[in-house]
């Protein structure tokens, strides 16, 4: 991204309040999430990453998105309840937003410029695509949806970013 840091892009918390990514001094793992997806159990590993690496500065951030087969139809309250009761999620969740298309959130417009390990940039492919953002706001790595949050390549990238 040439016009500053990912951390400078305005976002809203799930409850609608303003949230600044710049308030998080360490690296971020930003993930588009959904409650009714075959990959939804990744919430478990995302929470484990948050618990394991949070004390060292990592913040996992979820952005609910309903663009993939309507797999996140809930309201903010329903999403919050589902995440906390079903998966014990304690990491921040952003307001539901589009991660691709005409109404793509500016955060994802910036994130998706980063290529994955195969050199492919562009649209998010499905729920649970992961972007590792460094302390300075640069995108360090992109992991496609089927790469589980505790995969060796993810944890190695997180360790290197800390």
C-alpha positions in Angstrom: 0.0 0.0 0.0 1.5 3.3 -1.0 -0.7 5.8 0.8 0.2 5.0 4.3 -0.5 2.1 6.7 -3.3 -0.5 6.7 -3.7 0.6 10.3 -4.8 4.1 9.2 -7.9 2.8 7.4 -11.0 3.6 9.5 -13.0 0.7 10.7 -16.0 0.1 13.0 -16.3 -2.4 15.8 -19.1 -5.0 15.6 -21.1 -2.9 18.0 -20.9 0.1 15.7 -18.4 2.1 17.7 -15.3 3.6 16.0 -12.2 1.5 16.3 -8.7 2.4 15.2 -6.4 -0.4 14.1 -3.5 2.0 14.9 -4.4 1.4 18.6 -3.0 -2.1 18.3 0.8 -1.7 18.5 1.7 -5.2 17.4 0.9 -7.2 14.3 -2.6 -8.0 13.3 -4.1 -11.1 11.8 -7.2 -9.9 9.9 -9.7 -12.6 8.8 -13.1 -12.4 7.1 -15.3 -14.6 9.2 -18.8 -16.3 8.9 -20.9 -18.3 11.3 -22.5 -20.8 8.9 -19.5 -21.9 6.9 -17.8 -25.2 6.7 -14.6 -23.4 7.8 -16.4 -21.8 10.8 -14.5 -24.2 13.2 -11.4 -22.1 12.4 -12.7 -19.7 15.1 -11.3 -22.3 17.5 -7.7 -21.9 16.1 -8.1 -18.2 15.7 -9.0 -17.8 19.4 -6.0 -20.1 20.3 -3.7 -17.9 18.3 -5.2 -14.8 20.1 -4.6 -16.5 23.5 -1.1 -17.8 22.6 0.3 -14.8 20.8 -1.8 -12.0 22.3 0.5 -11.5 25.3 3.4 -11.0 22.8 1.5 -8.4 20.8 -0.6 -10.2 18.1 -4.2 -9.1 17.7 -6.6 -11.3 15.7 -9.4 -9.3 14.1 -12.4 -10.8 12.5 -14.6 -9.0 9.9 -17.9 -10.8 9.4 -19.0 -11.0 5.8 -22.2 -12.3 4.2 -20.9 -12.4 0.6 -20.2 -16.1 0.3 -23.4 -18.1 -0.1 -25.1 -16.0 2.7 -23.1 -17.7 5.4 -23.1 -14.7 7.8 -26.8 -13.6 7.8 -26.9 -12.5 11.4 -27.2 -9.1 13.1 -24.3 -7.7 15.0 -25.8 -9.0 18.2 -26.4 -12.5 16.8 -22.8 -12.7 15.5 -21.4 -11.5 18.8 -23.5 -14.1 20.7 -22.6 -16.9 18.3 -18.9 -16.2 18.5 -18.7 -15.9 22.2 -21.0 -18.9 23.1 -20.0 -21.3 20.4 -16.2 -20.6 20.2 -15.3 -18.4 23.2 -14.1 -15.6 20.9 -12.4 -12.8 22.8 -10.7 -11.1 19.9 -12.1 -8.0 18.3 -14.8 -8.3 15.6 -15.5 -5.5 13.2 -18.8 -4.4 11.7 -20.1 -6.7 9.0 -18.9 -5.6 5.6 -18.2 -6.6 2.0 -14.7 -7.9 1.3 -15.1 -7.8 -2.5 -17.2 -6.2 -5.2 -18.6 -2.7 -5.6 -19.1 -2.0 -1.9 -15.8 -3.6 -0.8 -14.6 -2.1 2.5 -11.5 0.1 2.1 -9.6 -2.2 4.4 -10.1 -5.1 2.0 -9.4 -3.0 -1.0 -5.9 -2.5 0.5 -5.4 -6.0 1.9 -6.3 -7.8 -1.4 -3.5 -6.0 -3.3 -1.2 -8.4 -1.5 -0.4 -11.7 -3.2 -0.6 -15.1 -1.5 2.3 -17.6 -1.5 1.5 -18.5 -5.1 1.8 -14.9 -6.2 -1.9 -14.3 -6.6 -3.5 -11.1 -5.5 -7.1 -9.9 -6.0 -10.4 -10.8 -4.4 -10.8 -12.9 -1.3 -11.8 -16.4 -2.4 -14.0 -17.4 0.5 -14.6 -17.0 4.2 -11.6 -17.2 6.6 -8.9 -15.7 4.3 -6.2 -14.4 6.5 -3.9 -11.4 6.2 -1.0 -10.8 8.5 -0.3 -7.1 9.0 3.0 -6.0 10.6 3.5 -3.6 13.5 4.1 -0.8 11.0 0.9 -1.5 9.0 2.5 -3.3 6.0 0.8 -6.5 4.8 3.3 -9.3 5.5 1.5 -12.4 4.3 -1.8 -13.7 2.9 -3.2 -17.1 3.6 -6.1 -18.6 1.7 -9.2 -19.9 3.4 -8.3 -23.5 3.7 -5.0 -22.7 5.4 -5.9 -23.3 9.0 -4.9 -20.6 11.5 -2.5 -22.9 13.3 -0.7 -24.1 10.2 3.1 -24.0 10.4 3.4 -21.3 7.8 0.9 -19.1 9.6 2.5 -19.5 13.0 6.0 -19.1 11.5 4.9 -15.8 9.9 3.3 -14.6 13.2 6.4 -15.5 15.1 8.5 -13.5 12.6 6.2 -10.5 12.9 6.3 -10.3 16.7 
